[in-house]
Amino acid sequence: MCRPEDALQGGPLDLPYQYPKRPAASAQNEAILLIHFSARYSRARIPALLDERLPPALRAKCTPLLAGFADRPS
């Protein structure tokens, strides 16, 4: 199971690519709060990307925290 201190030491995590390497770790978590997103994605695109890239069982546990996340100006 991932602890908050583990996440802080590890830096950014590319969830769609890390999940296949450690599915058991994600299975132990009831909920996963995603808190940091690349500025290359729009606020509206983030949930769609999660839907596209994550297995349904993992996606159901993930909540993107988008409060304060602003789209880049065009």
Secondary structure, DSSP 8 states (H G I E B T S, - for coil): ---HHHHHHH----HHHHGGG-HHHHHT-S-EEE----TTS-TTHHHHHHHHHS-HHHHTTEEE--TT------
